[in-house]
Amino acid sequence: MENSDKKTITRRLSSAAGHLKGIERMVEDDSYCIDIIRQIQAVQAALGKVSAMLLDNHLHTCVTTAIQGDDPLERERMLQEVTSVFEMSSKI
């Protein structure tokens, strides 16, 4: 992963972690439920963006290398790995 991408992802994760702490405080302070839900949705969107960035990186590095390689088992393993991520996300 490129250093700039790693920094962007780390920054986004730190921001999401800070928002989660804020949500904890909101719950403890009995904040309005809809306000809490909106903050949770914002964190979910931020994590979705991080996930998309990581997937993009994976597709452009590991998967591309496997597809261009000579090992059919490695190609299949990479494709199955990506498929399994989407199968898991559809169960959530």
MMTF fields as JSON, N, C-alpha, C and O atoms, coordinates in Angstrom:
{
  "mmtfVersion": "1.0.0",
  "mmtfProducer": "UNKNOWN",
  "numBonds": 367,
  "numAtoms": 368,
  "numGroups": 92,
  "numChains": 1,
  "numModels": 1,
  "chainsPerModel": [1],
  "groupsPerChain": [92],
  "chainIdList": ["A"],
  "bondAtomList": [4, 2, 8, 6, 12, 10, 16, 14, 20, 18, 24, 22, 28, 26, 32, 30, 36, 34, 40, 38, 44, 42, 48, 46, 52, 50, 56, 54, 60, 58, 64, 62, 68, 66, 72, 70, 76, 74, 80, 78, 84, 82, 88, 86, 92, 90, 96, 94, 100, 98, 104, 102, 108, 106, 112, 110, 116, 114, 120, 118, 124, 122, 128, 126, 132, 130, 136, 134, 140, 138, 144, 142, 148, 146, 152, 150, 156, 154, 160, 158, 164, 162, 168, 166, 172, 170, 176, 174, 180, 178, 184, 182, 188, 186, 192, 190, 196, 194, 200, 198, 204, 202, 208, 206, 212, 210, 216, 214, 220, 218, 224, 222, 228, 226, 232, 230, 236, 234, 240, 238, 244, 242, 248, 246, 252, 250, 256, 254, 260, 258, 264, 262, 268, 266, 272, 270, 276, 274, 280, 278, 284, 282, 288, 286, 292, 290, 296, 294, 300, 298, 304, 302, 308, 306, 312, 310, 316, 314, 320, 318, 324, 322, 328, 326, 332, 330, 336, 334, 340, 338, 344, 342, 348, 346, 352, 350, 356, 354, 360, 358, 364, 362],
  "bondOrderList": [1, 1, 1, 1, 1, 1, 1, 1, 1, 1, 1, 1, 1, 1, 1, 1, 1, 1, 1, 1, 1, 1, 1, 1, 1, 1, 1, 1, 1, 1, 1, 1, 1, 1, 1, 1, 1, 1, 1, 1, 1, 1, 1, 1, 1, 1, 1, 1, 1, 1, 1, 1, 1, 1, 1, 1, 1, 1, 1, 1, 1, 1, 1, 1, 1, 1, 1, 1, 1, 1, 1, 1, 1, 1, 1, 1, 1, 1, 1, 1, 1, 1, 1, 1, 1, 1, 1, 1, 1, 1, 1],
  "groupList": [{"groupName": "MET", "atomNameList": ["N", "CA", "C", "O"], "elementList": ["N", "C", "C", "O"], "formalChargeList": [0, 0, 0, 0], "bondAtomList": [1, 0, 2, 1, 3, 2], "bondOrderList": [1, 1, 2], "singleLetterCode": "M", "chemCompType": "L-PEPTIDE LINKING"}, {"groupName": "GLU", "atomNameList": ["N", "CA", "C", "O"], "elementList": ["N", "C", "C", "O"], "formalChargeList": [0, 0, 0, 0], "bondAtomList": [1, 0, 2, 1, 3, 2], "bondOrderList": [1, 1, 2], "singleLetterCode": "E", "chemCompType": "L-PEPTIDE LINKING"}, {"groupName": "ASN", "atomNameList": ["N", "CA", "C", "O"], "elementList": ["N", "C", "C", "O"], "formalChargeList": [0, 0, 0, 0], "bondAtomList": [1, 0, 2, 1, 3, 2], "bondOrderList": [1, 1, 2], "singleLetterCode": "N", "chemCompType": "L-PEPTIDE LINKING"}, {"groupName": "SER", "atomNameList": ["N", "CA", "C", "O"], "elementList": ["N", "C", "C", "O"], "formalChargeList": [0, 0, 0, 0], "bondAtomList": [1, 0, 2, 1, 3, 2], "bondOrderList": [1, 1, 2], "singleLetterCode": "S", "chemCompType": "L-PEPTIDE LINKING"}, {"groupName": "ASP", "atomNameList": ["N", "CA", "C", "O"], "elementList": ["N", "C", "C", "O"], "formalChargeList": [0, 0, 0, 0], "bondAtomList": [1, 0, 2, 1, 3, 2], "bondOrderList": [1, 1, 2], "singleLetterCode": "D", "chemCompType": "L-PEPTIDE LINKING"}, {"groupName": "LYS", "atomNameList": ["N", "CA", "C", "O"], "elementList": ["N", "C", "C", "O"], "formalChargeList": [0, 0, 0, 0], "bondAtomList": [1, 0, 2, 1, 3, 2], "bondOrderList": [1, 1, 2], "singleLetterCode": "K", "chemCompType": "L-PEPTIDE LINKING"}, {"groupName": "THR", "atomNameList": ["N", "CA", "C", "O"], "elementList": ["N", "C", "C", "O"], "formalChargeList": [0, 0, 0, 0], "bondAtomList": [1, 0, 2, 1, 3, 2], "bondOrderList": [1, 1, 2], "singleLetterCode": "T", "chemCompType": "L-PEPTIDE LINKING"}, {"groupName": "ILE", "atomNameList": ["N", "CA", "C", "O"], "elementList": ["N", "C", "C", "O"], "formalChargeList": [0, 0, 0, 0], "bondAtomList": [1, 0, 2, 1, 3, 2], "bondOrderList": [1, 1, 2], "singleLetterCode": "I", "chemCompType": "L-PEPTIDE LINKING"}, {"groupName": "ARG", "atomNameList": ["N", "CA", "C", "O"], "elementList": ["N", "C", "C", "O"], "formalChargeList": [0, 0, 0, 0], "bondAtomList": [1, 0, 2, 1, 3, 2], "bondOrderList": [1, 1, 2], "singleLetterCode": "R", "chemCompType": "L-PEPTIDE LINKING"}, {"groupName": "LEU", "atomNameList": ["N", "CA", "C", "O"], "elementList": ["N", "C", "C", "O"], "formalChargeList": [0, 0, 0, 0], "bondAtomList": [1, 0, 2, 1, 3, 2], "bondOrderList": [1, 1, 2], "singleLetterCode": "L", "chemCompType": "L-PEPTIDE LINKING"}, {"groupName": "ALA", "atomNameList": ["N", "CA", "C", "O"], "elementList": ["N", "C", "C", "O"], "formalChargeList": [0, 0, 0, 0], "bondAtomList": [1, 0, 2, 1, 3, 2], "bondOrderList": [1, 1, 2], "singleLetterCode": "A", "chemCompType": "L-PEPTIDE LINKING"}, {"groupName": "GLY", "atomNameList": ["N", "CA", "C", "O"], "elementList": ["N", "C", "C", "O"], "formalChargeList": [0, 0, 0, 0], "bondAtomList": [1, 0, 2, 1, 3, 2], "bondOrderList": [1, 1, 2], "singleLetterCode": "G", "chemCompType": "PEPTIDE LINKING"}, {"groupName": "HIS", "atomNameList": ["N", "CA", "C", "O"], "elementList": ["N", "C", "C", "O"], "formalChargeList": [0, 0, 0, 0], "bondAtomList": [1, 0, 2, 1, 3, 2], "bondOrderList": [1, 1, 2], "singleLetterCode": "H", "chemCompType": "L-PEPTIDE LINKING"}, {"groupName": "VAL", "atomNameList": ["N", "CA", "C", "O"], "elementList": ["N", "C", "C", "O"], "formalChargeList": [0, 0, 0, 0], "bondAtomList": [1, 0, 2, 1, 3, 2], "bondOrderList": [1, 1, 2], "singleLetterCode": "V", "chemCompType": "L-PEPTIDE LINKING"}, {"groupName": "TYR", "atomNameList": ["N", "CA", "C", "O"], "elementList": ["N", "C", "C", "O"], "formalChargeList": [0, 0, 0, 0], "bondAtomList": [1, 0, 2, 1, 3, 2], "bondOrderList": [1, 1, 2], "singleLetterCode": "Y", "chemCompType": "L-PEPTIDE LINKING"}, {"groupName": "CYS", "atomNameList": ["N", "CA", "C", "O"], "elementList": ["N", "C", "C", "O"], "formalChargeList": [0, 0, 0, 0], "bondAtomList": [1, 0, 2, 1, 3, 2], "bondOrderList": [1, 1, 2], "singleLetterCode": "C", "chemCompType": "L-PEPTIDE LINKING"}, {"groupName": "GLN", "atomNameList": ["N", "CA", "C", "O"], "elementList": ["N", "C", "C", "O"], "formalChargeList": [0, 0, 0, 0], "bondAtomList": [1, 0, 2, 1, 3, 2], "bondOrderList": [1, 1, 2], "singleLetterCode": "Q", "chemCompType": "L-PEPTIDE LINKING"}, {"groupName": "PRO", "atomNameList": ["N", "CA", "C", "O"], "elementList": ["N", "C", "C", "O"], "formalChargeList": [0, 0, 0, 0], "bondAtomList": [1, 0, 2, 1, 3, 2], "bondOrderList": [1, 1, 2], "singleLetterCode": "P", "chemCompType": "L-PEPTIDE LINKING"}, {"groupName": "PHE", "atomNameList": ["N", "CA", "C", "O"], "elementList": ["N", "C", "C", "O"], "formalChargeList": [0, 0, 0, 0], "bondAtomList": [1, 0, 2, 1, 3, 2], "bondOrderList": [1, 1, 2], "singleLetterCode": "F", "chemCompType": "L-PEPTIDE LINKING"}],
  "groupTypeList": [0, 1, 2, 3, 4, 5, 5, 6, 7, 6, 8, 8, 9, 3, 3, 10, 10, 11, 12, 9, 5, 11, 7, 1, 8, 0, 13, 1, 4, 4, 3, 14, 15, 7, 4, 7, 7, 8, 16, 7, 16, 10, 13, 16, 10, 10, 9, 11, 5, 13, 3, 10, 0, 9, 9, 4, 2, 12, 9, 12, 6, 15, 13, 6, 6, 10, 7, 16, 11, 4, 4, 17, 9, 1, 8, 1, 8, 0, 9, 16, 1, 13, 6, 3, 13, 18, 1, 0, 3, 3, 5, 7],
  "groupIdList": [1, 2, 3, 4, 5, 6, 7, 8, 9, 10, 11, 12, 13, 14, 15, 16, 17, 18, 19, 20, 21, 22, 23, 24, 25, 26, 27, 28, 29, 30, 31, 32, 33, 34, 35, 36, 37, 38, 39, 40, 41, 42, 43, 44, 45, 46, 47, 48, 49, 50, 51, 52, 53, 54, 55, 56, 57, 58, 59, 60, 61, 62, 63, 64, 65, 66, 67, 68, 69, 70, 71, 72, 73, 74, 75, 76, 77, 78, 79, 80, 81, 82, 83, 84, 85, 86, 87, 88, 89, 90, 91, 92],
  "secStructList": [7, 7, 2, 2, 2, 2, 2, 2, 2, 2, 2, 2, 2, 2, 2, 2, 2, 2, 2, 2, 2, 2, 2, 2, 2, 2, 2, 2, 6, 6, 7, 7, 2, 2, 2, 2, 2, 2, 2, 2, 2, 2, 2, 2, 2, 2, 2, 2, 2, 2, 2, 2, 2, 2, 2, 2, 2, 2, 0, 0, 0, 0, 0, 2, 2, 2, 2, 2, 1, 1, 7, 2, 2, 2, 2, 2, 2, 2, 2, 2, 2, 2, 2, 2, 2, 2, 2, 2, 2, 2, 2, 7],
  "xCoordList": [0.853, 0.0, 0.904, 1.915, 0.514, 1.283, 1.176, 0.156, 2.23, 2.286, 1.173, 0.6, 0.857, -0.204, -1.56, -2.371, -1.808, -3.065, -3.129, -4.171, -1.997, -1.948, -2.235, -2.954, -1.685, -1.932, -3.397, -3.991, -3.972, -5.385, -6.273, -7.187, -6.005, -6.81, -6.653, -7.635, -5.421, -5.173, -5.892, -6.475, -5.856, -6.54, -8.059, -8.712, -8.603, -10.048, -10.447, -11.492, -9.625, -9.918, -9.839, -10.659, -8.863, -8.75, -9.971, -10.492, -10.416, -11.605, -12.832, -13.629, -12.982, -14.119, -14.062, -15.091, -12.864, -12.71, -13.13, -13.782, -12.764, -13.179, -14.681, -15.285, -15.277, -16.741, -17.412, -18.443, -16.833, -17.409, -17.383, -18.344, -16.283, -16.216, -17.302, -17.924, -17.512, -18.575, -19.946, -20.797, -20.158, -21.441, -21.625, -22.723, -20.55, -20.626, -21.085, -21.952, -20.485, -20.869, -22.327, -23.046, -22.75, -24.146, -25.1, -26.12, -24.759, -25.606, -25.612, -26.664, -24.413, -24.324, -25.099, -25.667, -25.121, -25.81, -27.289, -27.968, -27.784, -29.184, -29.55, -30.608, -28.676, -28.959, -30.136, -30.526, -30.687, -31.833, -31.464, -30.441, -32.298, -32.009, -31.686, -30.752, -32.436, -32.208, -30.834, -30.171, -30.407, -29.073, -27.991, -26.988, -28.199, -27.245, -27.211, -26.138, -28.376, -28.452, -27.743, -27.036, -27.927, -27.249, -25.731, -25.014, -25.252, -23.807, -23.302, -22.214, -24.092, -23.728, -23.665, -22.742, -24.63, -24.627, -23.415, -22.871, -22.991, -21.807, -20.558, -19.7, -20.457, -19.314, -19.362, -18.331, -20.536, -20.666, -20.249, -19.582, -20.633, -20.253, -18.737, -18.126, -18.135, -16.68, -15.962, -14.983, -16.441, -15.831, -16.059, -15.199, -17.215, -17.47, -16.48, -16.028, -16.136, -15.154, -13.774, -13.069, -13.394, -12.116, -12.108, -11.118, -13.189, -13.301, -13.15, -12.459, -13.789, -13.694, -12.267, -11.787, -11.594, -10.207, -9.302, -8.434, -9.511, -8.705, -8.98, -8.059, -10.244, -10.589, -9.966, -9.429, -10.03, -9.428, -7.933, -7.402, -7.268, -5.841, -5.583, -4.677, -6.369, -6.201, -6.396, -5.636, -7.418, -7.674, -6.531, -6.175, -5.962, -4.899, -3.522, -2.579, -3.394, -2.096, -2.184, -1.808, -2.662, -2.661, -3.45, -2.963, -4.662, -5.51, -4.929, -4.89, -4.479, -3.885, -2.668, -2.498, -1.824, -0.639, -1.037, -0.434, -2.047, -2.494, -3.077, -2.821, -3.85, -4.469, -3.41, -3.529, -2.387, -1.326, -0.322, 0.492, -0.379, 0.566, 0.22, -0.793, 1.084, 0.939, 0.245, 0.008, -0.077, -0.635, -2.161, -2.716, -2.842, -4.314, -4.939, -6.016, -4.273, -4.805, -4.75, -5.661, -3.697, -3.584, -4.636, -5.218, -4.883, -5.94, -7.283, -8.037, -7.571, -8.851, -8.964, -10.027, -7.874, -7.877, -8.173, -8.953, -7.558, -7.787, -9.234, -9.858, -9.76, -11.142, -12.117, -13.094, -11.848, -12.703, -12.639, -13.644, -11.457, -11.274, -12.134, -12.807, -12.108, -12.91, -14.4, -15.177, -14.798, -16.196, -16.667, -17.787, -15.809, -16.202, -16.437, -17.276, -15.707, -15.914, -17.334, -18.022, -17.761, -19.099, -20.183, -21.267, -19.911, -20.875, -21.072, -22.201, -19.979, -20.069, -20.824, -21.63, -20.578, -21.23, -22.729, -23.497, -23.147, -24.581, -25.325, -26.55, -24.582, -25.191, -25.35, -26.035, -24.721, -24.762, -26.077, -26.3],
  "yCoordList": [-1.168, 0.0, 1.238, 1.293, 2.212, 3.447, 4.193, 4.132, 4.882, 5.601, 6.633, 6.789, 7.34, 8.359, 7.712, 8.251, 6.556, 5.837, 5.354, 5.431, 4.857, 4.371, 5.51, 5.321, 6.671, 7.827, 8.249, 8.569, 8.248, 8.619, 7.644, 8.056, 6.365, 5.344, 5.46, 5.394, 5.633, 5.773, 6.998, 6.937, 8.1, 9.328, 9.099, 9.524, 8.433, 8.165, 7.247, 7.45, 6.245, 5.339, 6.064, 5.824, 6.941, 7.722, 8.613, 8.756, 9.202, 10.052, 9.236, 9.673, 8.055, 7.187, 6.776, 6.726, 6.483, 6.1, 7.256, 7.038, 8.471, 9.634, 9.817, 10.146, 9.598, 9.692, 8.626, 8.888, 7.427, 6.37, 6.762, 6.521, 7.366, 7.841, 8.893, 8.922, 9.746, 10.74, 10.1, 10.561, 9.044, 8.328, 7.704, 7.731, 7.141, 6.586, 7.659, 7.416, 8.843, 9.938, 10.329, 10.613, 10.341, 10.69, 9.706, 10.102, 8.423, 7.399, 7.61, 7.591, 7.812, 8.027, 9.265, 9.295, 10.293, 11.543, 11.531, 12.553, 10.377, 10.249, 11.248, 11.874, 11.392, 12.277, 11.745, 10.585, 12.602, 12.25, 11.085, 11.124, 10.064, 8.812, 9.043, 8.441, 9.894, 10.139, 10.772, 10.472, 11.634, 12.228, 11.156, 11.194, 10.211, 9.106, 8.255, 7.891, 7.945, 7.13, 7.826, 7.18, 9.133, 9.876, 9.794, 9.667, 9.868, 9.756, 8.35, 8.183, 7.35, 5.968, 5.8, 5.17, 6.352, 6.272, 6.969, 6.508, 8.065, 8.772, 7.907, 7.867, 7.22, 6.331, 5.16, 4.769, 4.606, 3.5, 3.935, 3.182, 5.129, 5.647, 5.83, 5.511, 6.342, 6.53, 5.184, 5.056, 4.195, 2.867, 2.227, 1.502, 2.493, 2.002, 2.561, 1.854, 3.844, 4.48, 3.837, 3.584, 3.578, 2.917, 1.527, 1.118, 0.817, -0.526, -0.478, -1.313, 0.49, 0.63, 0.952, 0.442, 1.794, 2.127, 0.901, 0.677, 0.116, -1.097, -2.121, -2.765, -2.266, -3.197, -2.758, -3.585, -1.474, -0.957, -1.261, -1.701, -1.024, -1.318, -2.812, -3.189, -3.642, -5.098, -5.563, -6.389, -5.024, -5.4, -4.984, -5.714, -3.813, -3.301, -3.872, -3.663, -4.58, -5.153, -6.675, -7.335, -7.218, -8.675, -9.428, -10.407, -8.969, -9.68, -9.564, -10.547, -8.368, -8.178, -9.069, -9.69, -9.139, -9.998, -11.459, -12.18, -11.893, -13.287, -13.588, -14.655, -12.672, -12.893, -12.947, -13.729, -12.129, -12.109, -13.24, -13.503, -13.901, -14.975, -16.28, -16.395, -17.246, -18.543, -19.6, -20.714, -19.265, -20.254, -20.165, -19.235, -21.115, -21.07, -21.209, -20.668, -21.928, -22.065, -20.729, -20.397, -19.981, -18.662, -17.703, -16.923, -17.753, -16.915, -17.246, -16.354, -18.519, -18.945, -18.534, -18.106, -18.665, -18.29, -16.799, -16.406, -15.988, -14.541, -14.195, -13.383, -14.798, -14.53, -14.981, -14.291, -16.127, -16.632, -15.71, -15.478, -15.197, -14.285, -13.03, -12.605, -12.444, -11.244, -11.581, -10.822, -12.698, -13.118, -13.313, -12.939, -13.9, -14.169, -12.88, -12.849, -11.825, -10.532, -10.035, -9.558, -10.148, -9.68, -10.593, -10.123, -11.871, -12.788, -12.432, -12.431, -12.128, -11.766, -10.458, -10.335, -9.48, -8.185, -8.265, -7.462, -9.207, -9.332, -9.997, -9.919, -10.647, -11.304, -10.36, -10.684, -9.199, -8.257, -7.528, -6.694],
  "zCoordList": [0.0, 0.0, 0.0, 0.701, -0.795, -0.848, 0.477, 1.163, 0.814, 2.081, 2.209, 3.288, 1.126, 1.197, 1.459, 2.213, 0.838, 1.089, 2.536, 3.187, 3.024, 4.397, 5.374, 6.355, 5.113, 5.98, 5.931, 6.961, 4.741, 4.594, 5.358, 6.073, 5.205, 5.889, 7.4, 8.139, 7.854, 9.294, 9.846, 10.928, 9.12, 9.547, 9.618, 10.571, 8.614, 8.608, 9.768, 10.386, 10.063, 11.174, 12.515, 13.402, 12.663, 13.897, 14.08, 15.186, 12.989, 13.042, 13.44, 14.27, 12.85, 13.184, 14.652, 15.326, 15.147, 16.557, 17.464, 18.485, 17.098, 17.874, 17.873, 18.894, 16.709, 16.627, 17.489, 18.108, 17.534, 18.37, 19.845, 20.576, 20.272, 21.661, 21.914, 22.976, 20.924, 21.037, 21.144, 21.906, 20.387, 20.448, 21.825, 22.381, 22.375, 23.731, 24.727, 25.566, 24.614, 25.509, 25.303, 26.261, 24.05, 23.761, 24.434, 24.996, 24.371, 25.008, 26.517, 27.155, 27.083, 28.531, 28.968, 30.059, 28.109, 28.43, 28.046, 28.144, 27.61, 27.187, 26.093, 26.144, 25.113, 23.982, 23.185, 23.317, 22.366, 21.54, 20.616, 19.933, 20.604, 19.877, 18.4, 17.871, 17.743, 16.319, 16.093, 15.1, 16.997, 16.888, 17.01, 16.298, 17.907, 18.074, 16.81, 16.327, 16.284, 15.067, 13.911, 13.138, 13.79, 12.706, 12.849, 11.857, 14.075, 14.296, 13.979, 13.428, 14.329, 13.994, 12.478, 11.961, 11.771, 10.311, 9.709, 8.705, 10.307, 9.82, 9.994, 9.112, 11.126, 11.362, 10.387, 9.838, 10.169, 9.215, 7.81, 7.1, 7.414, 6.097, 6.013, 4.992, 7.082, 7.104, 7.002, 6.267, 7.727, 7.658, 6.292, 5.791, 5.691, 4.336, 3.341, 2.441, 3.502, 2.626, 2.816, 1.84, 4.054, 4.329, 3.708, 3.101, 3.859, 3.284, 1.764, 1.182, 1.125, -0.331, -0.758, -1.77, 0.009, -0.306, -0.187, -1.03, 0.861, 1.047, -0.052, -0.553, -0.42, -1.492, -2.807, -3.545, -3.104, -4.324, -4.358, -5.378, -3.245, -3.163, -3.382, -4.126, -2.741, -2.855, -4.302, -4.806, -4.956, -6.344, -7.266, -8.191, -7.008, -7.865, -7.55, -8.314, -6.45, -6.096, -6.07, -7.039, -5.004, -4.796, -5.865, -6.43, -6.139, -7.103, -8.51, -9.25, -8.879, -10.211, -10.384, -11.433, -9.37, -9.429, -9.602, -10.397, -8.863, -8.959, -10.333, -10.892, -10.877, -12.186, -13.282, -14.225, -13.162, -14.168, -13.984, -14.869, -12.848, -12.549, -13.249, -13.939, -13.052, -13.712, -12.852, -13.318, -11.619, -10.694, -10.675, -10.089, -11.306, -11.337, -9.945, -9.697, -9.039, -7.682, -6.937, -6.178, -7.155, -6.526, -7.078, -6.324, -8.378, -8.97, -8.345, -7.955, -8.254, -7.686, -6.217, -5.768, -5.479, -4.067, -3.904, -3.036, -4.728, -4.663, -5.005, -4.321, -6.044, -6.432, -5.345, -5.053, -4.758, -3.679, -2.463, -1.791, -2.195, -1.069, -1.234, -0.294, -2.425, -2.685, -2.611, -2.031, -3.185, -3.142, -1.703, -1.354, -0.872, 0.515, 1.303, 2.203, 0.973, 1.641, 1.358, 2.26, 0.109, -0.235, 0.326, 0.672, 0.42, 1.031, 2.492, 2.982, 3.198, 4.619, 4.799, 5.722, 3.934, 4.1, 3.822, 4.352, 3.011, 2.736, 3.911, 3.995, 4.81, 5.965, 7.148, 8.118, 7.071, 8.203, 8.234, 9.112]
}
